[in-house]
Amino acid sequence: MLPTPTRYFLTAGCAEGKSHLNAFDNALLNAGIGNINLIRISSILPPNVRYDPHIVLPRGSLVPTAYGYIISDVPGELIAAAVGVAIAEDGFGVIMEFAGKCSLEAAREAVDAMLEEAFARRGLVALEKKIEACAHKVVKIGCCLAAVPLWY
């Protein structure tokens, strides 16, 4: 059985690259998570996990991460990515990710709406909410990524 993470943070980054993969890698580096291995998770935040924006992730670590990203090779296109976390009174939380061809504000609004729907469907009230987002106008090949890494 895997241990349950106890801490999390939100991050976002956008970058250009000479290939789609390099744009993605550069966005990861810009977000401060380019030297770890992301293990993609779905959108549930473990109960009583605490927000810690100062987590130092050891290079090469296997890190459970909810993330959304978009890559575009259309010069001039505006792309954005966002993640959000909402936490209920009992400490249970939901993570939502979004990436699309839109403005920063539209990405933030999309994540906020998804958090609201997720909590309404569960009959919960969000006592705390955090959203992180980024947007980028593509030059040649651009990527926007937003993520919620969880750690121990």
C-alpha positions in Angstrom: 0.0 0.0 0.0 1.3 3.5 -0.9 1.6 6.1 1.9 -1.0 8.9 1.8 0.5 12.3 1.1 0.4 14.9 3.9 1.2 18.1 2.0 0.5 19.8 -1.3 1.1 22.9 -3.3 -0.2 24.5 -6.5 2.0 25.6 -9.3 1.8 26.7 -13.0 4.2 27.5 -15.8 4.3 28.3 -19.5 7.2 28.0 -21.9 8.3 27.6 -25.5 10.3 24.7 -26.8 11.8 23.5 -30.1 9.5 20.4 -30.0 6.2 19.6 -28.2 8.1 17.5 -25.6 10.6 20.3 -25.0 7.9 22.8 -24.6 6.2 20.5 -22.0 9.6 20.0 -20.2 10.3 23.7 -20.2 6.8 24.5 -18.8 7.5 21.9 -16.0 10.8 23.6 -15.3 9.1 27.0 -15.3 6.6 25.7 -12.8 9.4 24.4 -10.6 8.6 20.7 -11.1 10.9 19.8 -14.0 13.3 17.5 -12.1 10.8 15.1 -10.7 8.7 12.2 -12.1 5.0 13.0 -12.1 2.7 10.2 -11.3 -0.7 11.4 -12.6 -3.5 11.1 -10.1 -7.2 11.9 -10.3 -8.8 14.7 -8.5 -9.1 13.9 -4.9 -7.1 15.6 -2.2 -6.5 13.3 0.9 -8.3 14.4 4.1 -6.3 16.7 6.3 -3.5 17.2 3.8 -2.0 20.6 4.4 -1.0 23.4 2.0 2.8 23.9 2.0 4.1 26.2 -0.7 7.7 25.6 0.4 7.9 21.8 -0.2 11.3 20.8 -1.6 10.9 17.8 -3.9 14.1 15.7 -4.2 15.3 15.4 -7.8 14.0 12.2 -9.5 11.3 11.6 -6.9 8.0 9.9 -7.9 5.5 12.6 -7.1 1.7 12.1 -7.1 0.4 15.0 -9.2 -2.9 16.2 -10.6 -2.2 18.3 -13.6 -3.6 19.8 -16.8 -1.6 21.0 -19.8 -1.9 22.2 -23.4 0.6 22.4 -26.1 0.1 24.5 -29.3 2.2 25.1 -32.4 -0.1 27.8 -33.7 1.8 31.1 -33.6 -0.2 33.8 -31.9 -2.6 31.4 -30.2 -3.4 32.2 -26.6 -3.3 29.1 -24.3 -3.9 28.7 -20.6 -3.8 26.1 -17.8 -5.3 26.2 -14.3 -5.7 24.0 -11.3 -7.8 24.5 -8.2 -8.3 22.9 -4.8 -11.4 23.2 -2.7 -11.5 21.8 0.9 -14.5 21.0 3.0 -15.0 21.4 6.8 -13.8 17.8 7.5 -10.6 18.3 5.5 -11.7 16.4 2.4 -10.7 18.1 -0.8 -11.2 18.0 -4.5 -8.7 19.1 -7.2 -9.8 20.3 -10.6 -7.5 20.8 -13.7 -8.2 22.8 -16.9 -6.2 23.6 -20.0 -7.5 25.2 -23.2 -7.2 27.9 -25.8 -8.4 30.8 -23.8 -7.3 33.7 -21.5 -5.9 33.4 -18.0 -9.1 34.6 -16.5 -11.2 32.1 -18.5 -9.0 29.3 -17.3 -9.4 30.4 -13.7 -13.2 30.7 -14.1 -13.4 27.3 -15.6 -11.6 25.7 -12.7 -13.7 27.6 -10.2 -16.9 26.4 -11.9 -15.6 22.8 -11.9 -14.8 23.0 -8.2 -18.3 24.4 -7.4 -19.9 21.6 -9.4 -17.8 18.8 -7.8 -18.7 20.1 -4.3 -22.3 20.6 -5.1 -22.5 17.0 -6.4 -21.0 15.7 -3.2 -23.3 17.9 -1.0 -20.2 19.7 0.4 -19.5 23.3 1.1 -16.0 24.6 0.3 -14.5 26.4 3.3 -11.2 27.0 1.5 -10.3 27.4 -2.2 -7.0 28.0 -4.0 -6.5 28.5 -7.7 -3.2 28.8 -9.7 -3.1 29.5 -13.5 -0.9 30.7 -16.3 -1.4 31.8 -19.9 0.9 32.2 -22.9 0.8 33.6 -26.4 2.5 31.0 -28.6 5.6 32.0 -30.6 6.4 28.7 -32.3 5.6 25.8 -29.9 4.2 26.7 -26.5 3.0 24.8 -23.5 1.0 25.8 -20.4 0.8 23.5 -17.4 -0.8 23.8 -14.0 -0.3 21.2 -11.3 -1.0 20.1 -7.7 1.9 18.0 -6.5 1.4 16.0 -3.3 4.2 15.0 -0.9 4.9 13.3 2.3 
